[in-house]
Amino acid sequence: MPASYLTARDVMSAPVFAVSPTDTVAYARNLMVRHKISRVLVVDTGKLAGLLTKKDIGYRLLQQGAAWRKRMPDQIPVAEYATPGPVVAASDTLLRTIAATFVARNIGCVPIVDHGTITGIVTKSDLMKSAFVAGLRGTVQDVMEDAVTVNRWHSLAHVIALMKERDKKLVVTSNDGSVAGIITETNLAFHDEDRKRSGGTNNEEPLRRYETIHAGSGPDEPTNIPVTAGDVMTSPVITVAPVSPLSYAVGLMQREQVNNLVVVEHGTLVGIIKRDDIIKEVAK
């Protein structure tokens, strides 16, 4: 079948993972971790009521104000964070139409609903596995974009504000300008869980304290340093050259199970290519 005739039915994932509005954010987040997914549908009495994503969790959990005011994820109902009334499509909707919807509405999935019944979901990941993407021509530099950067010592508050303002992933650099890591919504959504699993606290990072002290702070400076970009980033990053074929970049994303590649030429950061950049090519 020609790629232009592919529909949601050809690539959608089913069955879908769902939670109720009264389930906790912690339960929903654990479901995402266990099944390696980025979102869950919110279903109330058999009807689609909303959508909860990693981005929703990451931004909301880390912006609850002072620490003493924060509630734990197991105390927050899904309904408080979920986005109501998600965009839906029928199973016979063309993939190109769905890709265009992703771009126009700045969304990452479309629940598939036929005659009032949820039959599946099409995500950007599903689209990336389709023949549409496999047939793309050109090189990475044809579709890559400028990278938004932060220094590894920038505060988490600055990271969140910049990600929300620019709606971008962030490339983290060291003081010498080299690429140190990348920050995505996943890093924000699961940061506290990662720290619990590693048993780490801000006071248990001797390398970070050593580097900070030797960067100019005095011996009487407090050691309880706020969380920084370096604490939440994923490192090392997967890189690609700007002259690499798009098909190679797509294959690399799938093999490494990442949605973003940092574009480097002769050791210098020149951009980033994201799954969204690929989706835009499909939507044309």
C-alpha positions in Angstrom: 0.0 0.0 0.0 1.4 3.5 -0.9 2.4 5.5 2.2 -0.1 8.2 1.2 -3.0 5.8 1.8 -1.9 4.7 5.3 -4.5 5.4 8.0 -4.6 5.5 11.8 -5.7 1.9 11.8 -2.5 0.8 10.2 -0.2 2.2 12.9 -2.3 2.8 16.0 -1.4 1.1 19.4 -4.1 -0.9 21.1 -5.3 -1.5 23.7 -4.6 1.8 25.3 -3.5 2.4 28.9 -6.0 4.4 30.9 -6.5 5.8 34.4 -9.5 7.3 36.1 -9.8 10.9 37.2 -9.6 9.8 40.8 -6.4 7.8 40.4 -3.3 9.4 41.7 -0.6 11.1 39.6 1.9 8.6 41.2 -0.1 5.7 39.9 -0.3 7.2 36.4 3.4 8.0 36.4 4.3 4.4 37.5 2.1 3.1 34.7 4.1 5.2 32.2 7.4 3.9 33.6 6.3 0.3 33.6 5.0 0.3 30.1 7.6 2.8 28.7 4.9 5.2 27.5 4.7 9.0 27.6 1.0 9.4 28.3 -2.2 7.8 29.6 -5.8 8.4 28.7 -8.2 9.5 31.4 -11.4 7.5 31.2 -14.5 8.3 33.3 -17.4 5.8 33.3 -16.2 4.4 29.9 -15.8 7.7 28.2 -12.7 9.6 27.3 -12.4 12.5 29.7 -8.8 13.7 29.2 -5.2 13.0 28.7 -2.2 13.0 31.1 1.4 13.3 29.7 4.9 13.4 31.1 5.0 17.1 30.2 1.9 17.8 32.4 3.5 15.9 35.3 7.0 17.4 34.9 5.9 21.1 34.7 3.3 20.8 37.4 5.2 18.8 40.0 8.2 21.1 39.8 6.2 24.3 40.0 4.2 23.9 43.2 6.1 26.6 45.0 7.9 26.3 48.3 8.9 22.8 49.4 6.7 22.9 52.5 3.7 23.6 50.3 4.3 20.7 47.9 2.1 17.6 47.8 3.5 14.2 46.9 2.3 12.6 43.6 0.4 10.0 45.6 -1.7 12.8 47.1 -2.7 14.4 43.8 -5.6 13.1 41.7 -5.1 12.7 38.0 -8.0 15.1 37.2 -5.9 18.0 38.7 -3.1 17.6 36.1 -4.9 16.1 33.1 -5.8 18.0 30.0 -9.5 17.7 29.3 -11.1 17.3 25.9 -8.2 15.9 23.9 -8.2 16.0 20.1 -9.4 12.6 18.7 -9.6 11.0 15.3 -11.4 8.0 13.7 -9.4 4.9 12.7 -9.8 5.7 9.0 -8.1 9.1 9.2 -5.1 9.4 6.9 -1.7 9.5 8.6 -0.7 12.6 6.8 -3.8 14.3 8.3 -2.8 13.1 11.8 0.8 14.3 11.3 -0.6 17.7 10.3 -2.8 17.8 13.4 0.3 17.0 15.6 2.1 20.0 14.1 -0.9 22.5 14.0 -2.1 21.7 17.5 1.3 21.1 19.1 0.2 17.7 20.5 1.9 14.3 20.7 -0.9 11.9 20.3 -4.4 11.4 19.0 -6.8 8.9 20.7 -8.7 6.9 18.2 -12.4 6.9 18.8 -14.9 5.1 16.6 -18.6 5.5 17.3 -17.9 6.7 20.9 -15.6 3.8 21.7 -11.9 4.2 22.3 -10.2 1.7 19.9 -6.5 2.8 20.1 -4.1 5.7 20.0 -1.7 7.1 17.5 1.4 8.8 18.9 4.4 10.4 17.3 6.3 7.2 18.1 3.8 5.2 16.1 4.2 7.6 13.2 8.0 7.3 13.3 7.7 3.6 12.6 5.5 4.1 9.6 6.4 3.8 5.9 5.9 7.5 5.6 8.9 8.2 7.7 11.0 5.4 6.2 10.6 7.0 2.8 11.9 10.4 3.8 14.8 11.8 1.8 17.3 14.5 2.5 19.9 15.0 5.3 19.9 16.0 8.9 20.9 19.6 8.1 17.8 20.0 5.9 15.5 19.7 8.9 17.5 20.3 12.1 17.0 23.4 14.2 19.1 25.6 16.4 19.7 24.2 19.8 18.5 26.1 22.9 21.3 25.7 25.5 21.8 26.0 29.2 24.9 25.7 31.3 25.1 22.6 33.6 25.0 25.0 36.6 21.8 26.8 35.7 19.1 26.3 38.3 16.2 24.0 37.8 13.8 27.0 38.0 15.6 28.6 35.0 15.5 25.3 33.1 11.7 25.0 33.6 11.0 28.6 32.7 13.1 28.3 29.5 11.5 25.0 28.4 8.0 26.5 28.9 8.9 29.8 27.2 10.5 28.2 24.1 8.7 24.8 24.2 12.0 23.2 23.4 14.3 20.5 24.6 17.5 21.9 26.1 21.1 21.0 25.3 23.3 21.3 28.4 26.8 22.6 28.0 29.8 22.6 30.3 31.9 25.8 31.0 34.2 25.0 28.0 31.2 24.9 25.7 31.2 21.1 25.2 28.0 19.2 25.1 27.3 17.7 28.6 23.7 16.4 28.2 20.1 17.0 27.2 17.0 17.8 29.2 13.5 16.7 28.1 10.1 16.6 29.7 10.9 13.1 30.9 13.8 14.3 32.9 11.5 16.8 34.7 8.6 14.3 35.2 10.8 11.6 36.8 13.6 13.6 38.4 12.4 13.0 42.0 11.9 9.3 41.4 15.4 9.0 39.9 16.9 10.6 42.9 15.0 8.2 45.3 16.2 5.2 43.4 19.8 6.4 43.4 19.5 7.4 47.1 21.0 10.8 46.3 20.4 14.2 47.9 21.9 17.6 47.3 24.4 16.9 50.1 25.7 13.7 48.5 27.2 15.1 45.4 30.9 15.7 46.2 32.1 16.2 42.6 29.5 18.9 42.1 30.4 20.7 45.4 34.1 20.5 44.5 33.6 22.0 41.1 31.3 24.8 42.4 33.7 25.7 45.2 36.6 25.9 42.8 34.6 27.9 40.4 34.7 30.8 42.9 32.6 30.2 46.0 34.3 30.5 49.3 34.7 27.9 52.0 31.9 29.3 54.1 29.3 28.9 51.3 26.4 26.5 52.1 26.8 23.0 50.6 23.1 22.5 50.1 23.1 23.8 46.6 19.8 24.1 44.6 19.2 21.5 41.9 20.8 22.4 38.6 20.5 21.4 35.0 23.4 19.0 35.5 21.4 17.1 38.1 18.4 16.4 35.8 20.0 16.0 32.4 20.5 12.8 30.4 24.2 12.1 29.7 25.9 11.2 27.5 23.9 12.4 24.5 23.5 10.6 21.1 25.0 12.7 18.4 24.7 12.8 14.6 26.5 14.7 11.9 24.6 17.4 9.9 25.4 15.6 6.5 23.9 12.3 7.8 20.9 11.0 5.8 17.5 11.5 7.5 16.9 7.8 7.2 20.0 7.2 9.3 18.9 9.7 11.9 15.5 8.0 12.2 17.1 4.6 12.5 19.5 5.9 15.2 16.6 7.3 17.2 14.8 4.0 17.1 17.8 1.9 17.9 18.8 4.2 20.9 15.1 4.7 21.9 15.5 8.5 21.9 13.4 11.3 20.4 16.2 13.8 19.9 19.7 13.8 18.5 22.3 16.5 19.1 23.9 17.6 15.9 27.7 18.0 16.1 30.2 18.9 13.5 34.0 18.6 14.2 33.2 18.5 17.9 31.1 21.7 17.8 27.4 21.9 18.6 25.5 23.0 15.5 21.9 22.1 16.2 19.4 19.5 17.3 17.1 17.2 15.3 13.9 16.2 17.1 11.2 13.7 16.4 9.0 16.8 15.8 11.2 17.9 12.9 10.6 14.5 11.3 6.9 14.7 11.9 6.8 18.1 10.2 8.3 16.6 7.1 5.5 13.9 7.0 2.9 16.6 7.4 4.0 18.5 4.3 
